[in-house]
Amino acid sequence: MNVYILSVMFSIVFLVMIIELVRRRRLKEQYSLLWILMGFTLLIISVNVQGVERLASFLQIEYAPALLFLFGLLFCFVLILHLTLVITKLSAQVLRLTQEIAIMKGEKASHNEHIH
């Protein structure tokens, strides 16, 4: 089986899988956009074999399908960076909520001492 055909099949299955996950609400839309963009990019690159070979030649990559793997690897780096940013934001929100709850518990305990 040709690697380009395999790549096209993988791209189509991947896109259908992402859309199905969004439809079933197992993946939020905001996170799915990056995946859908990657799926379409991979599909376009896989269909345009001559373009991949020209781009690989331009980048001095002797084995053109390796360019597909390079794009996949670069996408993984972008995705990891995106997820790290999301986790950082969520950690800051959890810290802020924890501090607010601690302050509210302290105020409630102080209020209860004044009553008794």
Contacts in CASP RR format, 6 or more apart in sequence:
PFRMAT RR
TARGET T0000
AUTHOR 0000-0000-0000
METHOD contacts of the structure
MODEL  1
MNVYILSVMFSIVFLVMIIELVRRRRLKEQYSLLWILMGFTLLIISVNVQ
GVERLASFLQIEYAPALLFLFGLLFCFVLILHLTLVITKLSAQVLRLTQE
IAIMKGEKASHNEHIH
3 65 0 8 1.000
3 68 0 8 1.000
4 46 0 8 1.000
4 49 0 8 1.000
4 52 0 8 1.000
4 65 0 8 1.000
7 42 0 8 1.000
7 45 0 8 1.000
7 46 0 8 1.000
7 65 0 8 1.000
7 68 0 8 1.000
8 43 0 8 1.000
8 46 0 8 1.000
8 47 0 8 1.000
10 42 0 8 1.000
11 39 0 8 1.000
11 40 0 8 1.000
11 42 0 8 1.000
11 43 0 8 1.000
11 46 0 8 1.000
12 43 0 8 1.000
14 35 0 8 1.000
14 39 0 8 1.000
14 42 0 8 1.000
15 36 0 8 1.000
15 39 0 8 1.000
15 40 0 8 1.000
15 43 0 8 1.000
18 27 0 8 1.000
18 32 0 8 1.000
18 35 0 8 1.000
18 36 0 8 1.000
18 39 0 8 1.000
19 36 0 8 1.000
21 27 0 8 1.000
21 32 0 8 1.000
22 28 0 8 1.000
22 29 0 8 1.000
22 32 0 8 1.000
27 35 0 8 1.000
31 86 0 8 1.000
34 78 0 8 1.000
34 79 0 8 1.000
34 82 0 8 1.000
38 72 0 8 1.000
38 75 0 8 1.000
38 79 0 8 1.000
41 71 0 8 1.000
41 75 0 8 1.000
42 68 0 8 1.000
42 71 0 8 1.000
42 72 0 8 1.000
45 52 0 8 1.000
45 67 0 8 1.000
45 68 0 8 1.000
45 71 0 8 1.000
46 52 0 8 1.000
46 68 0 8 1.000
49 64 0 8 1.000
52 64 0 8 1.000
52 65 0 8 1.000
52 67 0 8 1.000
52 68 0 8 1.000
53 64 0 8 1.000
55 67 0 8 1.000
56 62 0 8 1.000
56 63 0 8 1.000
56 64 0 8 1.000
56 66 0 8 1.000
56 67 0 8 1.000
57 64 0 8 1.000
59 67 0 8 1.000
61 67 0 8 1.000
61 70 0 8 1.000
END
